[in-house]
Amino acid sequence: MDRDDIIKIAEGLRLIEEGVENIQNVMREKKYKSLKDIAEQLIPIFQKDDDSLSESVLKHLG
């Protein structure tokens, strides 16, 4: 493993940490107790959406 590999891993870990913090903030704000609570809210939204939300999320993630 070289220096560039370590930097890439550190950056990935930072992004994971930020993502977890974002999820925890929403969970606290909405008083969700588990990821199952979040999934129960998200699944119907994605199912009834006209795919624009799904496409937006996928573009954001990509």
Backbone hydrogen bonds in HBPLUS format (Angstrom, degrees):
<---DONOR---> <-ACCEPTOR-->    atom                        ^
c    i                          cat <-CA-CA->   ^        H-A-AA   ^      H-
h    n   atom  resd res      DA  || num        DHA   H-A  angle D-A-AA Bond
n    s   type  num  typ     dist DA aas  dist angle  dist       angle   num
A0006-ILE N   A0002-ASP O   3.13 MM   4  6.50 158.8  2.18 154.5 160.3     1
A0007-ILE N   A0003-ARG O   2.96 MM   4  6.25 156.1  2.02 151.5 158.4     2
A0008-LYS N   A0004-ASP O   2.93 MM   4  6.16 159.3  1.97 149.0 154.4     3
A0009-ILE N   A0005-ASP O   2.94 MM   4  6.19 158.7  1.99 150.7 156.5     4
A0010-ALA N   A0006-ILE O   2.89 MM   4  6.07 161.8  1.93 148.6 153.8     5
A0011-GLU N   A0007-ILE O   2.94 MM   4  6.12 157.3  1.99 148.7 154.7     6
A0012-GLY N   A0008-LYS O   2.96 MM   4  6.17 158.2  2.01 145.9 152.0     7
A0013-LEU N   A0009-ILE O   2.91 MM   4  6.17 156.7  1.96 152.0 158.3     8
A0014-ARG N   A0010-ALA O   2.97 MM   4  6.21 149.2  2.07 143.5 152.0     9
A0015-LEU N   A0011-GLU O   2.98 MM   4  6.29 156.8  2.03 151.0 156.6    10
A0016-ILE N   A0012-GLY O   2.96 MM   4  6.24 155.3  2.03 147.8 154.7    11
A0017-GLU N   A0013-LEU O   2.93 MM   4  6.14 161.3  1.97 147.1 152.1    12
A0018-GLU N   A0014-ARG O   2.94 MM   4  6.23 159.0  1.99 150.1 155.5    13
A0019-GLY N   A0015-LEU O   2.94 MM   4  6.13 156.8  1.99 146.0 152.6    14
A0020-VAL N   A0016-ILE O   2.89 MM   4  6.17 159.2  1.94 155.2 160.5    15
A0021-GLU N   A0017-GLU O   2.96 MM   4  6.19 158.4  2.01 148.5 154.6    16
A0022-ASN N   A0018-GLU O   2.93 MM   4  6.19 155.7  1.99 148.2 154.7    17
A0023-ILE N   A0019-GLY O   2.97 MM   4  6.24 163.1  2.00 151.2 155.5    18
A0024-GLN N   A0020-VAL O   2.87 MM   4  6.08 165.1  1.89 153.1 157.4    19
A0025-ASN N   A0021-GLU O   2.90 MM   4  6.07 153.4  1.97 147.3 154.4    20
A0026-VAL N   A0022-ASN O   3.11 MM   4  6.39 162.1  2.15 151.7 155.3    21
A0027-MET N   A0023-ILE O   2.92 MM   4  6.14 163.1  1.95 152.9 158.3    22
A0028-ARG N   A0024-GLN O   2.89 MM   4  6.08 158.3  1.94 149.1 154.3    23
A0029-GLU N   A0025-ASN O   2.94 MM   4  6.09 167.2  1.95 149.6 153.6    24
A0030-LYS N   A0026-VAL O   2.84 MM   4  5.96 163.6  1.87 156.5 160.3    25
A0031-LYS N   A0027-MET O   2.78 MM   4  5.50 109.6  2.28 132.2 148.3    26
A0032-TYR N   A0027-MET O   2.80 MM   5  4.70 145.0  1.93 135.6 143.0    27
A0031-LYS N   A0028-ARG O   3.20 MM   3  4.86 146.4  2.32  92.9 102.8    28
A0037-ASP N   A0034-SER O   3.12 MM   3  5.33 127.5  2.41  98.9 110.9    29
A0039-ALA N   A0035-LEU O   2.89 MM   4  6.19 164.3  1.91 153.5 157.5    30
A0040-GLU N   A0036-LYS O   2.90 MM   4  6.11 155.0  1.96 149.9 156.2    31
A0041-GLN N   A0038-ILE O   2.99 MM   3  5.22 132.4  2.22 102.2 115.3    32
A0042-LEU N   A0038-ILE O   2.88 MM   4  6.16 156.0  1.93 154.2 162.1    33
A0043-ILE N   A0039-ALA O   2.95 MM   4  5.81 176.4  1.95 155.6 156.8    34
A0045-ILE N   A0042-LEU O   3.05 MM   3  5.22 115.3  2.48 102.5 118.8    35
A0046-PHE N   A0042-LEU O   2.96 MM   4  6.25 163.8  1.99 165.4 169.9    36
A0047-GLN N   A0043-ILE O   2.92 MM   4  6.09 152.0  2.00 150.7 159.4    37
A0048-LYS N   A0044-PRO O   2.99 MM   4  6.09 157.6  2.04 149.4 153.1    38
A0049-ASP N   A0045-ILE O   3.05 MM   4  5.92 132.5  2.28 140.3 152.0    39
A0055-GLU N   A0051-ASP O   2.89 MM   4  6.01 159.8  1.93 144.5 150.2    40
A0056-SER N   A0052-SER O   2.87 MM   4  6.02 151.9  1.95 141.5 149.5    41
A0057-VAL N   A0053-LEU O   2.91 MM   4  6.17 163.7  1.93 158.0 161.0    42
A0058-LEU N   A0054-SER O   2.96 MM   4  6.16 165.2  1.98 150.5 154.9    43
A0059-LYS N   A0055-GLU O   2.87 MM   4  6.04 156.7  1.93 147.8 154.2    44
A0060-HIS N   A0056-SER O   2.92 MM   4  6.11 156.7  1.97 147.1 153.9    45
A0061-LEU N   A0057-VAL O   2.90 MM   4  6.13 152.8  1.98 150.6 158.0    46
A0062-GLY N   A0058-LEU O   2.89 MM   4  5.98 141.4  2.04 141.3 152.0    47
